[in-house]
Amino acid sequence: MNTKKVTDKAERKKLKRAKRKAAPAKAKRASDVARGSQKRKVKKMAKGQRKR
């Protein structure tokens, strides 16, 4: 939802919350799907580097 035009912070928050409440619920992950299946995979990494 684009709320760039609304300058008042409280008003913007109210609009966003209402929109979020009205949105359809997201589908839950199926039990046979791995938890991290959507994560970017790291192939090879130099020693001492962060993974993500």
RAMO-V749054 format. One record per residue. N is the residue number from 1. PSI is psi as a letter, one per 20 degrees, with the letter a starting at -180 (none if undefined). D_FIRST is the distance of its C-alpha to the first C-alpha in whole Angstrom. Layout:
# RAMO-V749054
N&PSI&D_FIRST / N&PSI&D_FIRST
This chain:
# RAMO-V749054
1&p&0 / 2&o&4 / 3&k&6 / 4&h&9 / 5&h&11 / 6&o&12 / 7&h&15 / 8&p&16 / 9&g&15 / 10&g&16 / 11&g&14 / 12&g&10 / 13&g&11 / 14&g&12 / 15&g&9 / 16&g&7 / 17&g&11 / 18&g&11 / 19&g&8 / 20&h&9 / 21&h&12 / 22&i&12 / 23&q&11 / 24&q&14 / 25&q&16 / 26&q&16 / 27&q&20 / 28&q&22 / 29&p&24 / 30&q&28 / 31&h&31 / 32&j&32 / 33&p&30 / 34&q&30 / 35&h&28 / 36&k&27 / 37&h&27 / 38&i&24 / 39&q&25 / 40&p&26 / 41&q&30 / 42&o&33 / 43&f&36 / 44&q&38 / 45&p&38 / 46&q&40 / 47&p&42 / 48&j&40 / 49&q&37 / 50&q&34 / 51&g&32 / 52&none&28
